[in-house]
Amino acid sequence: MVQFNSSLKPSDLSSKLQRFWDISAQKIRLIDQQYDPAKGSPVFTIKGQYTTRGWTEWTQGFQYGSAILQFDATGETEFLEMGRQKTLNAMAPHVSHVGVHDHGFNNVSTYGNLLRLMQEGKIPFNEWEKNFYELALKISGAVQANRWTPIKSKVAGTPAGFIHSFNGPHSLFVDTIRSCRALVVSHLLGHTFQGEGDAVINLLERALLHIKATADYSVYYGEGRDSYDTWGRTAHESVFNVTDGNYRCPNSQQGYTGFSTWTRGLAWAMCGFSEELEALATISDAELAGLGGRESLEAMMLKGARATCDFYIDNTPTDGVPYWDTGAPNLYKLGDYLSEPANPYNDHEPADSSAAAIAAQGLLRLGHYLINNPRTLADGTDSQSLGQRYWQAGLTVLDTLLDEPYLSTNPDHQGLLLHSIYHRPNGWDYIPEGSKIPYGESSMWGDYHFREVALYVQRIIDQAPYYTFFNHI
C-alpha cells in the first residue's frame, strides 16, 4: 500500500524538479541528435537507445510533445522551435490516421500544447498559426470519434457506444479514455462533425458515452460482476458482440489476464477520469442537459476516478511504483511486496514506472478537484479530506520517481524514466544479461508523462495558470 507523506508540499520538490528539467533537456537533445526517424516513431529503449516497435503509430506525439513541455517548464526556445517544427513536418499523418485510438496521445500532446502556449501568452500570438493548430485538433477529434461501435444501452431508449481499439469494433480498451481529450477539444473549438447524409454527430456526446462505457465495463466496483470483482480493479479490454451490442467478457492484451489488473491500464483510467472531471466543470448545464445531466455525469466520472485511485493506492508498494500487473504469476515469490518499496531489480516480476508517472497525475488531479469543490459526497465523505489523501499520494509517487533508481542520470542513456515496461506477455522488453526480468529501460510514453506530471507540479510551484488539456480553449 502506498505510504504517502502527508506533509509533502509541491515546493518541497523544487530542487528535484530543477535537476529533473536539466536532465530532461539532455535526453531530448540526445534523441534528436542520435535517433533516425526513418526507422519510425521511437517507442522504447534497448540498452539505453531508443528503438521502434511496430504495432500502431502512437508515440511520435510524445517525442515532439516532450520538447514543447520542456519549453513550457524552462523557457528554453530551442525546444519550442524543435517541437513546433517537428509538429509541422511529421504530425499531419497522425491527424488523419483512421486506424488508431490514440489521437488524444499524438495530437493533443503536440498541436494542443502549442495552441495552449499561444493562448496563455507564452509564445507570440499569430492568427494563422492559431488557425493551423485549431484545424488539426478539430479534424483529429472527428477522426477519433469516427471509430465508433454502438452497443446495447443499460437504460432503454438511450444511446451507448465506444471508440473501438485497433483490435476491431468489438474491442474497448481502458486506455482510450485518455483519447477522449481529442473529442472534447474538437467540440470546445466549435467543430461540426458530419456523417452520412450530412447527419451531425455530437462530439461531446461521443466522448461522454465512451467515458461511460469505460466506467461501466472497464472498471469494477465490488458489485458482483464476476468472481474477481474488486473496488477499482480494471480490465484492459472489454469485448462486445457487435451483432447485438451485448457485453461478453473482459480480456487483456498487455496485462496478464482479463481477470487481473494491468497497472498501466489502471493508471490511464485514473488520469482519464480525473482530467475529464475537470473538463466537465467548464461545460454549461444546457449542453449537458440532453446528455445525461451534470449531476449524473459527474457522479459516474467521480466514482470511476475514486475507485481506480483507491485500488492503485491499496495495491501498489509503499513508494508508489507498481509492478506491471497486480495478478502477475510470480508476485507471490516476492513475499509481502506491498509492505515495502518496489524492487525493479528482483528476479520474478518487473515494476512499471510508466504506470506510476501516469497514475501520479491522476491522483493529483482528482485530489485537486475534490479539494477545490468542497462538499459532502453521497457516501458522507468530506471531499476536501478525501482530496488531500489523493493529493499527497500523487506528490509521494512523483517524489519517488524524481530520484534514482527511476530518474535516468546516465548521460549516454536516451531515456528519462527508467524501469518502464511495454508488453510483458509478448516479451518485447529488453532483459539484461544475467537477469530473469526486464529492467533499466525507458518508453516514450513514460518519459512524456513523467514530464507532464512534473510540469503540472512545476506550474503550481510557479503560481502559473493551472495546467489542463483544455487551457487553449
Backbone hydrogen bonds, N-H to C=O, Kabsch-Sander energy under -0.5 kcal/mol:
donor,donor_aa,acceptor,acceptor_aa,energy
2,V,313,I,-2.5
3,Q,318,T,-2.0
4,F,2,V,-1.0
6,S,4,F,-0.8
8,L,5,N,-1.0
12,D,9,K,-1.4
13,L,10,P,-2.0
14,S,11,S,-1.5
17,L,13,L,-2.7
18,Q,14,S,-2.1
19,R,15,S,-1.9
20,F,16,K,-2.6
21,W,17,L,-2.7
22,D,18,Q,-1.6
23,I,19,R,-2.3
24,S,20,F,-3.0
25,A,21,W,-2.0
26,Q,22,D,-1.5
27,K,23,I,-2.0
28,I,24,S,-2.3
29,R,25,A,-2.2
30,L,26,Q,-2.2
31,I,27,K,-2.4
32,D,28,I,-2.2
33,Q,29,R,-2.2
34,Q,30,L,-2.2
35,Y,31,I,-2.7
39,K,36,D,-2.0
40,G,37,P,-1.7
43,V,51,T,-3.1
44,F,51,T,-1.4
45,T,442,S,-2.4
46,I,49,Q,-2.3
49,Q,46,I,-1.5
51,T,44,F,-2.5
58,W,56,T,-1.4
62,F,59,T,-0.6
63,Q,59,T,-1.4
64,Y,60,Q,-2.0
65,G,61,G,-2.3
66,S,62,F,-1.7
67,A,63,Q,-0.9
68,I,64,Y,-1.4
69,L,65,G,-2.4
70,Q,66,S,-2.2
71,F,67,A,-2.0
72,D,68,I,-2.2
73,A,69,L,-2.3
74,T,70,Q,-2.2
75,G,71,F,-3.2
77,T,75,G,-0.8
79,F,76,E,-1.4
80,L,76,E,-0.9
81,E,77,T,-2.5
82,M,78,E,-1.9
83,G,79,F,-2.6
84,R,80,L,-2.8
85,Q,81,E,-2.6
86,K,82,M,-2.5
87,T,83,G,-1.8
88,L,84,R,-2.1
89,N,85,Q,-2.5
90,A,86,K,-2.5
91,M,87,T,-1.6
94,H,91,M,-1.1
95,V,91,M,-1.0
95,V,92,A,-0.9
96,S,92,A,-1.1
97,H,94,H,-0.6
98,V,96,S,-0.8
100,V,97,H,-0.6
105,F,102,D,-0.9
106,N,102,D,-2.3
107,N,103,H,-1.9
108,V,103,H,-1.1
109,S,105,F,-0.8
111,Y,107,N,-0.6
112,G,107,N,-2.0
113,N,108,V,-0.7
114,L,110,T,-2.4
115,L,111,Y,-2.4
116,R,112,G,-2.3
117,L,113,N,-2.3
118,M,114,L,-1.8
119,Q,115,L,-2.5
120,E,116,R,-2.1
121,G,118,M,-1.1
122,K,117,L,-2.5
123,I,117,L,-1.0
130,K,126,N,-2.8
131,N,127,E,-2.4
132,F,128,W,-2.0
133,Y,129,E,-2.2
134,E,130,K,-2.6
135,L,131,N,-2.6
136,A,132,F,-1.9
137,L,133,Y,-2.1
138,K,134,E,-2.6
139,I,135,L,-2.4
140,S,136,A,-2.4
141,G,137,L,-2.0
142,A,138,K,-1.5
143,V,139,I,-2.8
144,Q,140,S,-2.4
145,A,141,G,-2.2
146,N,142,A,-1.3
147,R,144,Q,-1.4
148,W,146,N,-2.0
149,T,162,F,-2.6
151,I,160,A,-1.8
152,K,245,G,-2.5
156,A,154,K,-0.5
158,T,155,V,-1.7
162,F,149,T,-1.7
164,H,147,R,-1.6
164,H,162,F,-0.7
165,S,171,S,-2.7
168,G,165,S,-1.6
171,S,168,G,-2.0
172,L,170,H,-0.6
172,L,238,S,-2.4
173,F,171,S,-0.6
174,V,236,H,-2.6
176,T,173,F,-0.9
177,I,174,V,-1.3
178,R,175,D,-1.7
179,S,176,T,-1.5
180,C,176,T,-0.5
180,C,177,I,-1.0
181,R,178,R,-0.8
182,A,179,S,-1.2
183,L,179,S,-0.7
184,V,180,C,-2.4
185,V,181,R,-2.8
186,S,182,A,-2.1
187,H,183,L,-2.5
188,L,184,V,-2.8
189,L,185,V,-1.9
190,G,187,H,-2.0
191,H,186,S,-2.2
193,F,191,H,-0.6
193,F,201,I,-0.6
194,Q,192,T,-0.5
195,G,199,A,-3.0
198,D,195,G,-1.4
199,A,196,E,-1.4
201,I,193,F,-3.3
202,N,200,V,-0.5
203,L,201,I,-0.7
206,R,202,N,-2.0
207,A,203,L,-2.2
208,L,204,L,-2.6
209,L,205,E,-2.7
210,H,206,R,-2.2
211,I,207,A,-2.3
212,K,208,L,-2.3
213,A,209,L,-2.5
214,T,210,H,-2.4
215,A,211,I,-2.4
216,D,212,K,-2.7
217,Y,213,A,-2.5
218,S,213,A,-0.6
218,S,214,T,-1.6
219,V,214,T,-1.1
220,Y,233,R,-2.7
229,D,226,D,-1.4
230,T,228,Y,-0.9
232,G,220,Y,-2.9
233,R,230,T,-2.1
235,A,218,S,-2.2
237,E,251,N,-2.6
238,S,172,L,-2.5
239,V,249,C,-2.9
240,F,170,H,-2.0
241,N,246,N,-3.0
242,V,240,F,-0.8
245,G,241,N,-2.2
248,R,239,V,-3.2
249,C,239,V,-1.2
251,N,237,E,-2.8
260,S,257,T,-1.0
262,W,260,S,-0.7
263,T,261,T,-0.5
263,T,324,W,-1.9
264,R,324,W,-0.5
266,L,262,W,-2.0
267,A,263,T,-2.1
268,W,264,R,-2.4
269,A,265,G,-1.9
270,M,266,L,-2.3
271,C,267,A,-2.5
272,G,268,W,-2.9
273,F,269,A,-2.7
274,S,270,M,-1.5
275,E,271,C,-2.5
276,E,272,G,-1.9
277,L,273,F,-1.7
278,E,274,S,-1.5
279,A,275,E,-1.8
280,L,276,E,-2.5
281,A,277,L,-1.3
282,T,279,A,-1.7
283,I,280,L,-1.4
288,L,284,S,-1.5
289,A,285,D,-1.6
290,G,286,A,-0.6
291,L,288,L,-1.7
292,G,289,A,-0.7
293,G,288,L,-2.7
297,L,293,G,-2.3
298,E,294,R,-3.1
299,A,295,E,-2.0
300,M,296,S,-2.1
301,M,297,L,-2.3
302,L,298,E,-3.0
303,K,299,A,-2.2
304,G,300,M,-1.9
305,A,301,M,-2.7
306,R,302,L,-2.8
307,A,303,K,-2.5
308,T,304,G,-2.1
309,C,305,A,-2.3
310,D,306,R,-2.7
311,F,307,A,-2.4
312,Y,308,T,-2.2
313,I,309,C,-2.3
314,D,310,D,-2.4
315,N,311,F,-1.8
316,T,313,I,-0.7
318,T,340,E,-1.1
320,G,317,P,-2.0
324,W,350,P,-2.4
326,T,261,T,-2.5
328,A,325,D,-1.7
331,L,328,A,-1.6
333,K,330,N,-1.4
334,L,331,L,-2.4
335,G,332,Y,-1.4
337,Y,335,G,-2.2
339,S,336,D,-1.7
340,E,337,Y,-0.9
346,N,343,N,-1.5
352,D,322,P,-2.7
353,S,419,H,-2.8
356,A,352,D,-1.1
357,A,353,S,-2.1
358,I,354,S,-1.9
359,A,355,A,-2.7
360,A,356,A,-2.5
361,Q,357,A,-1.1
362,G,358,I,-1.7
363,L,359,A,-2.8
364,L,360,A,-2.3
365,R,361,Q,-2.7
366,L,362,G,-2.3
367,G,363,L,-2.5
368,H,364,L,-2.7
369,Y,365,R,-2.4
370,L,366,L,-2.4
371,I,367,G,-2.4
372,N,368,H,-2.1
373,N,370,L,-0.6
377,L,375,R,-0.6
377,L,381,T,-3.3
380,G,377,L,-2.5
383,S,375,R,-2.7
383,S,381,T,-0.5
386,L,382,D,-2.1
387,G,383,S,-2.8
388,Q,384,Q,-2.1
389,R,385,S,-1.3
390,Y,386,L,-1.7
391,W,387,G,-2.7
392,Q,388,Q,-2.6
393,A,389,R,-1.9
394,G,390,Y,-2.6
395,L,391,W,-2.2
396,T,392,Q,-2.1
397,V,393,A,-2.2
398,L,394,G,-2.2
399,D,395,L,-2.6
400,T,396,T,-2.0
401,L,397,V,-2.1
402,L,398,L,-1.8
403,D,400,T,-1.4
406,Y,403,D,-1.6
407,L,403,D,-1.8
408,S,416,L,-2.5
409,T,407,L,-0.8
413,H,410,N,-1.5
414,Q,48,G,-3.1
414,Q,412,D,-0.5
418,L,406,Y,-3.4
418,L,416,L,-0.6
419,H,441,E,-0.7
420,S,441,E,-2.5
427,G,423,H,-0.7
427,G,424,R,-1.0
428,W,423,H,-1.8
435,S,432,P,-2.3
439,Y,430,Y,-0.8
444,M,43,V,-2.8
447,D,443,S,-2.6
448,Y,444,M,-2.1
449,H,445,W,-2.5
450,F,446,G,-1.9
451,R,447,D,-2.1
452,E,448,Y,-2.5
453,V,449,H,-2.3
454,A,450,F,-1.9
455,L,451,R,-2.7
456,Y,452,E,-2.2
457,V,453,V,-1.9
458,Q,454,A,-2.7
459,R,455,L,-2.7
460,I,456,Y,-1.1
461,I,457,V,-2.4
462,D,458,Q,-2.4
463,Q,460,I,-1.0
464,A,459,R,-2.8
468,T,466,Y,-0.6
471,N,468,T,-1.1
473,I,470,F,-1.7
